Amino acid sequence: MRPTRVDRPIAVHPFPAAMLAGSFFMLLGALLSDITYFRSYHIQWQNFASWLIVGGLVLSAFAVLFSLFDLRAARRTRAAVIYALLVIAMWIVGFFNALMHARDAWASMPGGLVLSVITVVLGLVATVMAFRRVRTGELQ
C-alpha cells in the first residue's frame, strides 16, 4: 500500500463559510456601487451601497460568531486564529463603512469608497482562507 497525503480543512464549518462568501459578494456589490456613485453623482448608487453593506454585515455576523466558537473550541490553530482576526477586522471596518455611508449624500465620499475597498480586500482574504485546504504533510 502506498502512502497518501492527508488533507485537512481549516476549522471552518460550511454554513459560516457560505455566509462569508455571500457577504463578500454583497460587499463587492457595495464597492461597485460606490465606484459608480463616485463617477456619476446619482444618489441612488449610494443608497444601493448602504443596503448592500448592511446585508453583508448581517451575513458576515454569522461567520464572526462561528469563528469565535471555533477559537473557544479545541481547534485553536494558527490558521483558525488568523481567519478569526480577518473576519472580525472585516466586520469592524464594514461597520464603520456603514456609518460612513449613513452620512448625507456626497459627505460619504471618498471615505466610504476607501472603507469599501478595505472591507472587500479583507473579505476576499478571509473567504479564500475559508475555502482553501491546508496540506499537513502527514502520511498514512
Accessible surface in RSA format (square Angstrom, percent):
REM  Atomic radii and reference values for relative SASA: ProtOr
REM  Chains: A
REM  Algorithm: Lee & Richards
REM  Probe-radius: 1.40
REM  Slices: 20
REM RES _ NUM      All-atoms   Total-Side   Main-Chain    Non-polar    All polar
REM                ABS   REL    ABS   REL    ABS   REL    ABS   REL    ABS   REL
RES MET A   1   228.25 118.2 139.08  92.0  89.17 212.3 115.01  97.8 113.23 150.0
RES ARG A   2   194.05  81.5 184.61  94.1   9.44  22.5  72.71  99.4 121.34  73.5
RES PRO A   3    84.37  61.5  66.59  60.7  17.78  64.6  68.92  56.9  15.45  96.0
RES THR A   4    73.84  52.5  69.18  70.1   4.65  11.1  60.31  81.0  13.52  20.4
RES ARG A   5   121.59  51.1  96.01  48.9  25.57  60.9  17.86  24.4 103.73  62.9
RES VAL A   6    42.54  28.0  38.76  35.1   3.77   9.1  42.54  37.0   0.00   0.0
RES ASP A   7    55.51  38.9  35.92  35.7  19.60  46.3   8.25  19.4  47.26  47.1
RES ARG A   8   126.08  52.9 124.95  63.7   1.14   2.7  50.76  69.4  75.32  45.6
RES PRO A   9    76.30  55.6  66.05  60.2  10.25  37.3  66.05  54.5  10.25  63.7
RES ILE A  10    11.40   6.5   0.80   0.6  10.60  25.5   7.67   5.5   3.73  10.1
RES ALA A  11    17.36  16.0   6.17   9.5  11.19  25.5  13.51  19.0   3.86  10.2
RES VAL A  12    24.11  15.9   1.86   1.7  22.25  53.6   3.12   2.7  20.98  56.9
RES HIS A  13    97.23  53.1  93.07  64.7   4.16  10.6  68.49  70.6  28.74  33.4
RES PRO A  14   101.01  73.6  90.51  82.5  10.50  38.2  97.42  80.4   3.59  22.3
RES PHE A  15    87.37  43.7  81.52  50.5   5.85  15.2  86.64  52.5   0.73   2.1
RES PRO A  16     2.73   2.0   2.73   2.5   0.00   0.0   2.73   2.3   0.00   0.0
RES ALA A  17     4.90   4.5   4.90   7.6   0.00   0.0   4.90   6.9   0.00   0.0
RES ALA A  18    53.29  49.0  43.18  66.6  10.11  23.0  46.14  65.0   7.16  19.0
RES MET A  19    41.38  21.4  41.15  27.2   0.24   0.6  38.49  32.7   2.90   3.8
RES LEU A  20     0.00   0.0   0.00   0.0   0.00   0.0   0.00   0.0   0.00   0.0
RES ALA A  21    22.36  20.6  22.29  34.4   0.08   0.2  22.36  31.5   0.00   0.0
RES GLY A  22    27.18  33.5   0.00   N/A  27.18  33.5  24.68  67.7   2.50   5.6
RES SER A  23     0.00   0.0   0.00   0.0   0.00   0.0   0.00   0.0   0.00   0.0
RES PHE A  24    19.07   9.5  19.07  11.8   0.00   0.0  19.07  11.6   0.00   0.0
RES PHE A  25   132.62  66.3 123.21  76.3   9.41  24.5 123.55  74.9   9.07  26.0
RES MET A  26    67.26  34.8  65.18  43.1   2.08   5.0  67.04  57.0   0.22   0.3
RES LEU A  27     3.19   1.8   2.26   1.6   0.93   2.3   2.26   1.6   0.93   2.5
RES LEU A  28    53.76  29.9  53.76  38.5   0.00   0.0  53.76  37.8   0.00   0.0
RES GLY A  29    20.46  25.2   0.00   N/A  20.46  25.2  18.72  51.4   1.74   3.9
RES ALA A  30     0.84   0.8   0.84   1.3   0.00   0.0   0.84   1.2   0.00   0.0
RES LEU A  31    20.15  11.2  20.15  14.4   0.00   0.0  20.15  14.2   0.00   0.0
RES LEU A  32   101.20  56.4  99.78  71.4   1.42   3.6 100.32  70.5   0.88   2.4
RES SER A  33     6.84   5.8   5.94   7.9   0.90   2.1   0.55   1.2   6.29   8.8
RES ASP A  34     0.00   0.0   0.00   0.0   0.00   0.0   0.00   0.0   0.00   0.0
RES ILE A  35    69.60  39.6  69.33  51.6   0.27   0.6  69.60  50.1   0.00   0.0
RES THR A  36    46.52  33.1  43.42  44.0   3.10   7.4  25.33  34.0  21.19  32.0
RES TYR A  37     6.21   2.9   6.21   3.5   0.00   0.0   0.39   0.3   5.82   7.2
RES PHE A  38    86.85  43.5  81.73  50.6   5.12  13.3  81.73  49.6   5.12  14.7
RES ARG A  39   191.94  80.6 161.40  82.3  30.54  72.7  44.63  61.0 147.31  89.3
RES SER A  40    38.89  32.9  21.51  28.7  17.38  40.0  27.85  59.3  11.04  15.5
RES TYR A  41   152.68  71.3 130.73  74.4  21.95  57.1  88.08  66.2  64.60  79.6
RES HIS A  42   114.64  62.7 110.33  76.7   4.31  11.0  62.43  64.3  52.21  60.8
RES ILE A  43    84.11  47.9  81.01  60.4   3.10   7.5  81.01  58.3   3.10   8.4
RES GLN A  44    90.51  50.6  90.20  65.9   0.31   0.7  39.07  83.2  51.44  39.0
RES TRP A  45    90.99  36.5  90.99  44.0   0.00   0.0  75.40  40.2  15.59  25.3
RES GLN A  46     7.10   4.0   7.10   5.2   0.00   0.0   0.00   0.0   7.10   5.4
RES ASN A  47    54.34  37.5  53.23  51.4   1.11   2.7  10.09  24.3  44.25  42.8
RES PHE A  48    88.94  44.5  87.28  54.1   1.66   4.3  88.78  53.8   0.16   0.5
RES ALA A  49     0.00   0.0   0.00   0.0   0.00   0.0   0.00   0.0   0.00   0.0
RES SER A  50    28.25  23.9  26.91  35.9   1.34   3.1  25.79  54.9   2.46   3.4
RES TRP A  51   190.91  76.6 184.15  89.1   6.75  15.9 157.31  83.9  33.60  54.5
RES LEU A  52    54.05  30.1  53.18  38.0   0.88   2.2  54.04  38.0   0.01   0.0
RES ILE A  53     0.20   0.1   0.20   0.1   0.00   0.0   0.20   0.1   0.00   0.0
RES VAL A  54    68.39  45.0  68.39  61.9   0.00   0.0  68.39  59.4   0.00   0.0
RES GLY A  55    17.86  22.0   0.00   N/A  17.86  22.0  17.13  47.0   0.73   1.6
RES GLY A  56     0.00   0.0   0.00   N/A   0.00   0.0   0.00   0.0   0.00   0.0
RES LEU A  57    16.42   9.1  15.59  11.2   0.83   2.1  15.82  11.1   0.60   1.6
RES VAL A  58    89.55  58.9  84.04  76.1   5.51  13.3  88.59  77.0   0.96   2.6
RES LEU A  59    42.74  23.8  42.74  30.6   0.00   0.0  42.74  30.0   0.00   0.0
RES SER A  60     0.32   0.3   0.32   0.4   0.00   0.0   0.00   0.0   0.32   0.4
RES ALA A  61    42.34  38.9  37.15  57.3   5.19  11.8  38.72  54.5   3.62   9.6
RES PHE A  62    82.93  41.5  82.38  51.0   0.55   1.4  82.82  50.2   0.11   0.3
RES ALA A  63     0.26   0.2   0.00   0.0   0.26   0.6   0.00   0.0   0.26   0.7
RES VAL A  64    25.10  16.5  25.10  22.7   0.00   0.0  25.10  21.8   0.00   0.0
RES LEU A  65    85.73  47.7  84.96  60.8   0.77   1.9  85.67  60.2   0.06   0.2
RES PHE A  66    61.94  31.0  61.82  38.3   0.11   0.3  61.82  37.5   0.11   0.3
RES SER A  67     2.67   2.3   0.32   0.4   2.34   5.4   1.50   3.2   1.16   1.6
RES LEU A  68    82.14  45.7  76.75  54.9   5.39  13.6  76.97  54.1   5.17  13.9
RES PHE A  69   118.54  59.3 114.34  70.8   4.20  10.9 114.76  69.6   3.78  10.8
RES ASP A  70    20.86  14.6  20.78  20.7   0.09   0.2   2.60   6.1  18.26  18.2
RES LEU A  71    33.97  18.9  33.93  24.3   0.04   0.1  33.97  23.9   0.00   0.0
RES ARG A  72   207.17  87.0 182.96  93.3  24.21  57.6  57.71  78.9 149.47  90.6
RES ALA A  73    52.80  48.6  33.95  52.4  18.85  42.9  47.66  67.1   5.14  13.6
RES ALA A  74   110.53 101.6  67.31 103.9  43.23  98.3  79.53 112.0  31.01  82.1
RES ARG A  75   122.49  51.4 118.13  60.2   4.36  10.4  31.77  43.4  90.71  55.0
RES ARG A  76   161.58  67.8 135.28  69.0  26.29  62.6  49.00  67.0 112.58  68.2
RES THR A  77    59.03  42.0  52.78  53.5   6.25  14.9  55.21  74.2   3.82   5.8
RES ARG A  78   199.61  83.8 185.50  94.6  14.11  33.6  73.38 100.3 126.23  76.5
RES ALA A  79    23.31  21.4  18.82  29.0   4.49  10.2  21.03  29.6   2.28   6.0
RES ALA A  80     3.63   3.3   1.89   2.9   1.73   3.9   2.23   3.1   1.40   3.7
RES VAL A  81    50.64  33.3  50.64  45.8   0.00   0.0  50.64  44.0   0.00   0.0
RES ILE A  82    72.07  41.0  71.50  53.3   0.57   1.4  71.96  51.8   0.11   0.3
RES TYR A  83     5.99   2.8   5.99   3.4   0.00   0.0   5.81   4.4   0.19   0.2
RES ALA A  84     0.24   0.2   0.24   0.4   0.00   0.0   0.24   0.3   0.00   0.0
RES LEU A  85   110.90  61.8 107.45  76.9   3.46   8.7 107.82  75.7   3.08   8.3
RES LEU A  86    29.76  16.6  28.88  20.7   0.88   2.2  29.63  20.8   0.13   0.3
RES VAL A  87     0.00   0.0   0.00   0.0   0.00   0.0   0.00   0.0   0.00   0.0
RES ILE A  88    46.62  26.5  46.44  34.6   0.18   0.4  46.62  33.6   0.00   0.0
RES ALA A  89    37.07  34.1  32.16  49.6   4.90  11.2  36.78  51.8   0.29   0.8
RES MET A  90     1.03   0.5   0.72   0.5   0.31   0.7   0.72   0.6   0.31   0.4
RES TRP A  91    78.80  31.6  78.60  38.0   0.20   0.5  78.80  42.0   0.00   0.0
RES ILE A  92    83.59  47.6  83.05  61.9   0.54   1.3  83.59  60.2   0.00   0.0
RES VAL A  93    31.03  20.4  30.22  27.4   0.81   2.0  31.03  27.0   0.00   0.0
RES GLY A  94     0.02   0.0   0.00   N/A   0.02   0.0   0.02   0.0   0.00   0.0
RES PHE A  95    84.35  42.2  84.35  52.2   0.00   0.0  84.35  51.1   0.00   0.0
RES PHE A  96   111.03  55.5 108.42  67.2   2.61   6.8 108.42  65.7   2.61   7.5
RES ASN A  97     1.03   0.7   1.03   1.0   0.00   0.0   0.00   0.0   1.03   1.0
RES ALA A  98    21.29  19.6  13.54  20.9   7.76  17.6  14.77  20.8   6.52  17.3
RES LEU A  99    92.20  51.3  84.36  60.4   7.84  19.7  84.77  59.5   7.43  20.0
RES MET A 100    40.63  21.0  37.26  24.7   3.38   8.0  39.31  33.4   1.32   1.8
RES HIS A 101     4.87   2.7   0.65   0.5   4.22  10.8   0.77   0.8   4.10   4.8
RES ALA A 102    82.53  75.9  43.36  66.9  39.17  89.1  54.51  76.8  28.01  74.2
RES ARG A 103   128.68  54.0 114.55  58.4  14.13  33.6  29.45  40.2  99.23  60.1
RES ASP A 104   123.25  86.3 109.60 109.1  13.65  32.3  37.55  88.4  85.71  85.5
RES ALA A 105    36.75  33.8  32.62  50.3   4.13   9.4  32.62  45.9   4.13  10.9
RES TRP A 106   107.26  43.0 105.11  50.9   2.15   5.0  79.47  42.4  27.80  45.1
RES ALA A 107    55.38  50.9  34.23  52.8  21.15  48.1  46.63  65.7   8.75  23.2
RES SER A 108     0.06   0.0   0.00   0.0   0.06   0.1   0.06   0.1   0.00   0.0
RES MET A 109    12.72   6.6   0.03   0.0  12.69  30.2   0.03   0.0  12.69  16.8
RES PRO A 110    85.30  62.2  85.30  77.8   0.00   0.0  85.30  70.4   0.00   0.0
RES GLY A 111    24.37  30.1   0.00   N/A  24.37  30.1  20.89  57.3   3.49   7.8
RES GLY A 112     0.00   0.0   0.00   N/A   0.00   0.0   0.00   0.0   0.00   0.0
RES LEU A 113    30.25  16.8  30.25  21.6   0.00   0.0  30.25  21.2   0.00   0.0
RES VAL A 114    81.57  53.7  79.52  72.0   2.06   5.0  81.57  70.9   0.00   0.0
RES LEU A 115    36.28  20.2  36.28  26.0   0.00   0.0  36.28  25.5   0.00   0.0
RES SER A 116     1.81   1.5   0.72   1.0   1.09   2.5   1.80   3.8   0.01   0.0
RES VAL A 117    66.03  43.5  65.92  59.7   0.11   0.3  66.01  57.4   0.02   0.1
RES ILE A 118    74.46  42.4  72.20  53.8   2.26   5.4  74.39  53.6   0.07   0.2
RES THR A 119     0.77   0.5   0.77   0.8   0.00   0.0   0.77   1.0   0.00   0.0
RES VAL A 120    13.41   8.8  13.38  12.1   0.03   0.1  13.41  11.7   0.00   0.0
RES VAL A 121    80.33  52.9  80.16  72.6   0.17   0.4  80.33  69.8   0.00   0.0
RES LEU A 122    35.14  19.6  35.14  25.1   0.00   0.0  35.14  24.7   0.00   0.0
RES GLY A 123     0.03   0.0   0.00   N/A   0.03   0.0   0.03   0.1   0.00   0.0
RES LEU A 124    85.85  47.8  85.85  61.4   0.00   0.0  85.85  60.3   0.00   0.0
RES VAL A 125    65.40  43.0  63.24  57.2   2.16   5.2  65.27  56.7   0.14   0.4
RES ALA A 126     0.00   0.0   0.00   0.0   0.00   0.0   0.00   0.0   0.00   0.0
RES THR A 127    18.05  12.8  18.05  18.3   0.00   0.0  18.05  24.2   0.00   0.0
RES VAL A 128    83.45  54.9  77.99  70.6   5.45  13.1  82.59  71.8   0.86   2.3
RES MET A 129    18.92   9.8  18.92  12.5   0.00   0.0  13.83  11.8   5.09   6.7
RES ALA A 130    12.23  11.2   0.00   0.0  12.23  27.8   0.00   0.0  12.23  32.4
RES PHE A 131   115.87  58.0  89.23  55.3  26.64  69.3  92.72  56.2  23.15  66.3
RES ARG A 132   105.63  44.4  95.57  48.7  10.06  24.0  46.22  63.2  59.41  36.0
RES ARG A 133   139.84  58.7 118.42  60.4  21.42  51.0  55.05  75.2  84.79  51.4
RES VAL A 134    40.31  26.5  38.76  35.1   1.55   3.7  40.31  35.0   0.00   0.0
RES ARG A 135   154.96  65.1 131.92  67.2  23.04  54.8  45.88  62.7 109.07  66.1
RES THR A 136    38.06  27.1   4.93   5.0  33.13  79.0  11.50  15.4  26.56  40.1
RES GLY A 137    40.70  50.2   0.00   N/A  40.70  50.2  18.52  50.8  22.18  49.7
RES GLU A 138   103.57  59.5  96.42  72.9   7.15  17.0  39.90  77.2  63.67  52.0
RES LEU A 139   117.69  65.5  86.57  61.9  31.12  78.2  86.68  60.9  31.01  83.4
RES GLN A 140   142.93  79.9 109.22  79.8  33.71  80.3  58.79 125.1  84.14  63.8
END  Absolute sums over single chains surface
CHAIN  1 A     8309.8       7283.4       1026.5       5874.4       2435.5
END  Absolute sums over all chains
TOTAL          8309.8       7283.4       1026.5       5874.4       2435.5
